[in-house]
């Protein structure tokens, strides 16, 4: 088979429950995968180094927008072959998978900043993309993996492109790349130099080593983007609550705004400042990594998508929250005057009533 089709995604094998020792993770992953009848050739290698809880980006969340994993090994590799019959793929993906492939080699690479996974079709047609297989395999693992380990995902998984590696001749470099950008899924056509590689699988292994760091960078910027969105969402919620409080009428509402509004406005402003600080830190972190990575990367394939992740911000939303907080803070002076006048009026009326009673 001179051509290989593969898809890219981000899956991680993590503890189903807290309290497990990270040093046992590699053996636990091996046991979990070997427990599936349709999985073979399992290999798990770890450096034995894991990021501590204080180093993880943010608190763990579930679902496709998670920010961190438990554990987060530094430099680990999980390699296995899995067979998912087309009938089961149809059930798992609601018949959305276009590939005819049923057998995939899955390689999950953990780098310093998280995992990236490659899903290579070992059968099926030569022009059938493997990106649909990414969804089928991860859904199968999510549903059937048991014991201490579960599979979690960062989206988009699959990365929205079909990747192909094909042979080429009379090339000036080991690899060449043509990206066809179009509606829906792109196509990444890699060509390998047959004068330098004896087989497509030898070339594929080298290619994965070349694009691994870029894949990790893509999904790590996704994770940080998710953290920014989460905090911006909390800011938006507090802004709505503060706006709603300003719309209530009556003396009790005015008193509440005088004595509580200032604290609420300051809390909102602090959240805005924290979100802006996070965005600034993320940009500096990503731009530094991108600068060093692309200075040496001769085969960029995800640069535009990474740049989009880094540039994505909630500036307008945060600026609106800042304006609301400032407006509330400035309006508290007038609210205070109204409350004082109302209180004076009430006290004056009460004093008059008391005087009238005494005069009797």
Secondary structure as UniProt FT lines:
FT   STRAND          4..9
FT   STRAND          11..15
FT   TURN            18..19
FT   HELIX           22..24
FT   HELIX           25..34
FT   TURN            37..38
FT   STRAND          39..50
FT   HELIX           53..55
FT   STRAND          73..83
FT   HELIX           86..93
FT   TURN            94..95
FT   STRAND          103..111
FT   TURN            112..113
FT   STRAND          114..121
FT   TURN            126..127
FT   HELIX           131..144
FT   TURN            147..148
FT   STRAND          149..154
FT   STRAND          161..168
FT   STRAND          175..180
FT   STRAND          186..193
FT   TURN            194..196
FT   HELIX           200..246
FT   HELIX           251..296
FT   HELIX           303..311
FT   HELIX           315..359
//
